[in-house]
């Protein structure tokens, strides 16, 4: 059975929220409404409705006009097993010594690599995205240059693939945090799937705002694969929680956003060690002076 989406964009959180509330009152009613900021620094917000039958396009046009939004784009989404589709599309990822794969590719796991099982259904941080791949390669570079870590944290951990990579190399407990409780559950499930339960401590927290993170500081290695706004907001806390000479690996950034992050972190005592651009995404490795 097909479903339908109706998507538009407009400026500002307030107007977007108001349009989202208005969209809920349509007939036929949407089965769900989403309001999301477009994370490109433009100030745009996306508003979307999801329908089990074709939506009223005249009503949508009136709503868009009344709220100053672009016209809604209505699309039919075919009935498809999206998890199976994603599994077919996601081939294993190699990043130096690390080999990230799904259970559907278990026969491809390599004995000469550090293999990390991440299910395709748990899509935030599978290793395929340019930001996660960039962080894994930055970790590989760090190791190849003789870097080690006694105290490591993964802020905004998602699937915890970065935390698991670090824990697998040094055998030290890594603390992984995420603001999303579902992400914490996913991280814990991935640890169990990789026989790594107890090697990474997963906590629900915004940034460093958890006692476990405070107690383990200062860190000599921190991952933060999130987005530009929270990375900017975290700069001061990052400086307070990282030991002198410690390394941070930062991503979730478009190439054009990288320099702004570099400058913000330079202001709190870090210097750029290495930058890697993969497609439209960039990963930064910085060292605290």
C-alpha positions in Angstrom: 0.0 0.0 0.0 1.6 3.3 -1.1 1.9 6.3 1.2 2.2 10.0 0.4 4.4 12.8 1.6 3.9 16.5 1.4 7.0 18.6 2.0 7.8 22.3 2.1 10.3 24.7 3.6 10.1 28.1 5.2 12.2 30.4 7.3 12.2 30.3 11.1 11.3 27.8 13.8 8.1 29.6 15.0 6.5 29.8 11.6 7.5 26.2 10.9 6.0 25.0 14.1 2.8 26.9 13.4 2.5 25.3 9.9 3.1 21.9 11.4 0.3 22.3 13.8 -2.0 23.6 11.1 -1.1 20.6 8.9 -2.3 18.2 11.6 -5.9 19.6 11.1 -6.1 18.7 7.4 -8.7 16.2 6.0 -7.6 13.6 5.2 -5.5 13.7 8.3 -1.8 13.0 8.1 -0.5 10.0 10.0 2.4 12.0 11.1 3.9 15.5 10.9 7.6 16.4 11.1 9.2 19.8 11.7 13.0 19.9 11.2 15.7 22.5 10.9 17.7 22.2 7.7 21.2 21.9 9.1 23.0 24.0 6.5 23.1 27.4 8.4 20.4 28.8 6.1 17.7 29.3 8.7 15.3 27.1 6.7 13.0 24.6 8.3 11.3 21.7 6.6 7.7 20.7 7.4 6.4 17.4 6.2 3.2 15.4 6.4 2.8 11.7 5.8 -0.6 10.4 4.5 -2.2 7.0 3.8 -4.3 8.5 1.0 -3.6 11.4 -1.4 -3.7 14.7 0.5 -5.9 17.6 -0.5 -3.5 19.6 -2.6 -5.7 22.7 -2.7 -5.8 22.8 1.1 -2.0 22.3 1.2 -1.5 25.2 -1.2 -3.7 27.5 1.0 -1.8 26.5 4.1 1.6 27.2 2.4 0.4 30.6 1.2 -1.0 31.5 4.6 2.2 30.6 6.4 4.7 32.1 3.9 6.0 28.7 2.9 7.0 27.4 -0.5 4.4 25.3 -2.2 4.1 21.7 -0.9 5.7 19.0 -3.0 3.5 15.9 -2.9 5.1 12.5 -3.7 3.8 9.0 -3.7 6.1 6.6 -1.7 5.9 3.0 -3.0 5.3 0.2 -0.5 8.8 -1.3 0.0 10.8 -3.1 2.5 13.2 -0.2 3.2 15.4 -2.1 5.6 16.0 -4.8 3.0 16.7 -2.1 0.4 19.2 -0.4 2.7 20.9 -3.7 3.4 21.4 -4.3 -0.3 22.8 -0.8 -0.8 25.2 -0.8 2.1 28.3 -2.6 1.3 31.0 -3.1 4.1 33.1 -0.1 4.8 36.9 -0.3 5.2 38.7 2.6 7.0 42.3 1.6 7.6 42.2 -1.2 10.1 38.5 -0.9 10.7 35.9 -3.0 8.8 32.3 -2.0 9.4 29.6 -4.4 8.2 26.0 -5.5 8.6 24.9 -9.0 9.6 23.8 -9.6 5.9 27.5 -9.3 5.0 28.9 -11.4 7.9 30.6 -13.7 5.5 32.7 -10.8 4.3 34.2 -10.0 7.7 38.0 -10.1 7.5 40.3 -11.7 10.1 43.0 -9.2 9.4 40.7 -6.2 10.3 39.0 -4.9 13.4 35.5 -5.8 12.5 32.5 -3.9 13.9 29.0 -5.2 13.3 26.5 -2.3 12.8 23.0 -3.2 11.6 21.7 -1.3 8.5 18.4 -0.7 10.3 20.3 1.4 12.9 21.2 4.0 10.3 22.7 6.9 12.3 26.3 6.1 12.2 26.8 3.0 10.1 30.2 4.1 8.8 28.9 4.8 5.3 28.2 8.5 5.8 31.1 10.8 5.0 31.2 12.1 8.5 31.5 8.7 10.2 34.0 7.5 7.6 36.0 10.6 8.1 36.1 10.1 11.8 37.2 6.5 11.5 40.0 7.6 9.1 41.0 10.3 11.4 41.3 7.8 14.2 43.4 5.5 11.9 45.7 8.5 11.2 46.0 9.2 14.9 46.9 5.6 15.7 49.4 5.4 12.8 51.1 8.6 14.1 51.7 6.9 17.5 48.6 8.3 19.3 47.2 6.4 22.2 44.3 6.9 24.6 43.7 6.1 28.2 40.5 8.2 28.6 38.2 8.5 25.6 34.7 9.9 25.1 32.3 9.8 22.2 29.9 12.7 22.4 26.7 12.3 20.3 27.6 8.6 19.8 24.7 7.4 17.6 25.4 3.7 17.0 28.6 4.1 19.1 30.7 2.8 16.2 33.5 5.3 17.0 33.5 4.4 20.7 33.7 0.7 19.8 36.5 1.4 17.4 38.5 3.2 20.1 37.7 0.6 22.7 38.7 -2.3 20.4 42.2 -0.7 19.8 43.2 0.2 23.3 41.1 -2.0 25.5 40.2 0.9 27.7 36.6 1.8 28.8 35.2 4.5 26.6 32.2 6.7 27.7 29.6 7.3 24.9 26.8 9.8 25.3 23.8 10.8 23.2 21.0 13.2 23.8 18.6 10.6 22.2 17.6 7.7 24.5 16.9 5.6 21.4 20.5 6.1 20.3 21.7 4.9 23.7 19.6 1.8 23.4 21.0 1.2 19.9 24.5 1.7 21.1 24.1 -0.8 23.9 22.6 -3.3 21.4 25.5 -2.9 19.1 27.9 -3.5 22.0 26.2 -6.7 22.8 26.2 -7.7 19.1 30.0 -7.2 19.0 30.6 -9.0 22.4 31.8 -5.6 23.7 29.4 -5.2 26.6 31.2 -3.4 29.4 33.9 -1.9 27.2 31.8 1.2 26.5 29.7 3.0 29.1 26.6 4.5 27.4 24.8 7.4 29.0 22.0 9.7 28.0 23.3 13.3 28.1 23.5 16.5 26.2 27.2 17.1 25.6 29.3 16.4 28.7 26.3 16.9 31.1 26.5 13.6 32.9 28.3 12.8 36.1 30.0 9.8 34.5 31.6 12.1 31.9 32.7 14.6 34.5 34.2 11.9 36.7 36.3 10.4 33.9 37.7 13.8 32.7 40.2 15.0 31.6 40.2 13.1 28.3 43.0 12.5 25.9 40.7 11.7 23.0 37.1 12.9 22.3 34.9 12.2 19.3 32.1 14.6 18.5 30.4 13.7 15.2 27.3 15.9 15.5 26.4 19.1 13.7 27.8 22.7 13.5 25.5 24.4 16.1 26.2 21.9 18.9 29.9 21.8 18.1 30.1 25.5 18.4 28.1 25.4 21.7 30.4 22.6 23.0 33.7 24.4 22.4 34.1 25.7 25.9 33.1 22.5 27.5 35.4 20.6 25.2 38.3 22.7 26.3 37.5 22.1 30.0 37.2 18.3 29.6 40.2 17.6 27.3 43.7 17.3 28.8 46.6 19.4 27.5 47.9 17.7 24.5 44.6 15.8 24.0 43.0 15.3 20.7 39.4 16.0 19.5 38.0 14.5 16.3 35.1 16.7 15.1 32.6 16.1 12.3 29.0 16.3 11.2 30.2 19.3 9.2 29.8 20.4 5.6 33.0 21.4 3.9 32.1 25.1 4.0 31.4 24.9 7.8 34.8 23.5 8.7 36.8 26.8 9.0 34.2 28.3 11.3 34.6 25.3 13.7 38.4 25.5 13.4 38.4 29.2 14.4 35.9 28.6 17.3 38.1 25.9 18.7 41.3 27.8 18.2 39.8 30.5 20.5 39.5 28.0 23.4 43.0 26.6 23.0 43.0 24.0 20.2 45.0 23.9 17.0 44.2 22.1 13.7 46.2 18.9 13.2 44.6 17.5 10.2 41.5 18.0 8.0 39.9 15.4 5.7 37.1 16.3 3.2 35.0 13.4 1.9 32.5 14.6 -0.7 30.6 17.4 0.8 31.6 16.5 4.4 34.7 17.3 6.5 36.3 15.8 9.6 38.7 17.8 11.7 41.4 16.5 14.1 42.5 19.2 16.6 45.0 19.2 19.5 44.7 21.1 22.7 47.7 23.4 23.3 
